[in-house]
Amino acid sequence: MTDIREPAGQSSEQLYADDDIVRFVVASAVWAPSVHNTQPWKFSAEGDQISLHADPARQLTVSDPDGREMLISCGAALFTTRLALRSLGYIPEAAMLPDPAQPTLVARVSWPQRAPATEYEEQLMRRVRQRRTHRGGFDSLPVSTDLLTALRDSAARDGATLRVMPEDGRQLLAATVQAAEQALRLDSARVQELARWAPPPGMRRPDGVPPTSYPASPEHTSPDYPGRDFAHGHGWGLPAFSTAPWPRSAGTVGLLTTPNDQPLDWISAGHALQRILLMASSCGVAAALHSQPLELPQLRADIRAQLCDGAYPQLVLRLGTITQIAASVRRAPEDLIF
Ligand SMILES: Cc1cc2nc3c(=O)[nH]c(=O)nc-3n(C[C@H](O)[C@H](O)[C@H](O)COP(=O)(O)O)c2cc1C
């Protein structure tokens, strides 16, 4: 598989106008995953250069005071930006956090050279709009070891590590997600923040987590990885995702970690996350994401001490196959370019 970062290329005249490229790229990048679908990004463009900015107005100030999850989300949008350029046959050149005076400037991306997209890149690009976060259990079919190896290799390309949990780690992580979910539900500031990003049915909002993306009755898994309380007691959500007997499988559990815990690491984690999600999706494998225990400093420190060999945990992922997928929403690209 060819790395989307550094294919050999050559200069040639532009096939598309820069404005069209920017519109296409932003329209793709918005489909990246983001915490609570906050879509905490905006874009500026000049000639053959797009700048991706974090949007602190969309940061979760209670749950994510350092902006870690905001930058993971932006990292996922950056991966998608680069992939979209590759799908057009351009070779992206990205400078991450290029200006210390502008900490919200996540990356500047230009496309000075051309080379045809590889089959691998086209495969990932086809999943950008189709991939959805899953919330619930999985079918019992295990994820193949070949795919897990490929996902681990792909995380390593971004300097991140995907740690696939053995059974004891899987149990331990489930316990931390349960403890965190319980604590979050008792914290009124966090409950209110979540409610702001979980609109009721029928509300035509282009952001937040809509009831079309989670089950009305929480799907318990074995071991149990409880989901967020997006419906906050209103019974919103979709009918049961599956008729398979409960509890359903928690799937293969992974922990995405980085060697350090600085803004650049968070962006890299997001880059790796989107690469993993799209690759898994192109192989028919869905992912559920859990950041609940990583929003609580003590639980995050416990996970780091017990499961990460000193690396920093950035996200819990569960991978598996499912029979039904949810629907999500996004803002219009023209509202994001300034
Ligand atoms: C940093 C980060 C943390 C996330 N944490 C959770 C989580 O704890 N629970 C959850 O259900 N989804 C989580 N998600 C997934 C987002 O809710 C999801 O990406 C967003 O709602 C958009 O939906 P989509 O991924 O289906 O396009 C997280 C995503 C990111 C990038």
The ligand as a MOL file (V3000), in Angstrom:
LIG
                    3D

  0  0  0     0  0            999 V3000
M  V30 BEGIN CTAB
M  V30 COUNTS 31 33 0 0 0
M  V30 BEGIN ATOM
M  V30 1 C -11.7900 12.8280 19.8130 0
M  V30 2 C -13.0980 12.1070 19.5870 0
M  V30 3 C -13.7910 11.5860 20.6680 0
M  V30 4 C -14.9880 10.8970 20.4640 0
M  V30 5 N -15.6350 10.3390 21.5390 0
M  V30 6 C -16.7840 9.6550 21.3610 0
M  V30 7 C -17.4630 9.0390 22.4660 0
M  V30 8 O -17.0040 9.0730 23.6060 0
M  V30 9 N -18.6360 8.4050 22.2130 0
M  V30 10 C -19.1820 8.3290 20.9450 0
M  V30 11 O -20.2480 7.7520 20.7830 0
M  V30 12 N -18.5550 8.8920 19.8870 0
M  V30 13 C -17.3820 9.5490 20.0620 0
M  V30 14 N -16.7560 10.1280 18.9910 0
M  V30 15 C -17.3690 10.0450 17.6570 0
M  V30 16 C -18.1340 11.3200 17.3070 0
M  V30 17 O -19.2710 11.4700 18.1340 0
M  V30 18 C -18.5310 11.2600 15.8080 0
M  V30 19 O -17.3640 11.2930 15.0440 0
M  V30 20 C -19.4220 12.4280 15.4030 0
M  V30 21 O -20.6480 12.3950 16.0540 0
M  V30 22 C -19.6850 12.4080 13.8880 0
M  V30 23 O -20.3330 11.2290 13.4930 0
M  V30 24 P -19.6800 10.2080 12.4560 0
M  V30 25 O -18.3460 9.7900 12.9920 0
M  V30 26 O -20.6670 9.0790 12.3700 0
M  V30 27 O -19.5340 10.9170 11.1460 0
M  V30 28 C -15.5310 10.7820 19.1550 0
M  V30 29 C -14.8370 11.3230 18.0790 0
M  V30 30 C -13.6190 11.9630 18.2810 0
M  V30 31 C -12.8560 12.5150 17.0790 0
M  V30 END ATOM
M  V30 BEGIN BOND
M  V30 1 1 1 2
M  V30 2 1 2 3
M  V30 3 2 2 30
M  V30 4 2 3 4
M  V30 5 1 4 5
M  V30 6 1 4 28
M  V30 7 2 5 6
M  V30 8 1 6 7
M  V30 9 1 6 13
M  V30 10 2 7 8
M  V30 11 1 7 9
M  V30 12 1 9 10
M  V30 13 2 10 11
M  V30 14 1 10 12
M  V30 15 2 12 13
M  V30 16 1 13 14
M  V30 17 1 14 15
M  V30 18 1 14 28
M  V30 19 1 15 16
M  V30 20 1 16 17
M  V30 21 1 16 18
M  V30 22 1 18 19
M  V30 23 1 18 20
M  V30 24 1 20 21
M  V30 25 1 20 22
M  V30 26 1 22 23
M  V30 27 1 23 24
M  V30 28 2 24 25
M  V30 29 1 24 26
M  V30 30 1 24 27
M  V30 31 2 28 29
M  V30 32 1 29 30
M  V30 33 1 30 31
M  V30 END BOND
M  V30 END CTAB
M  END
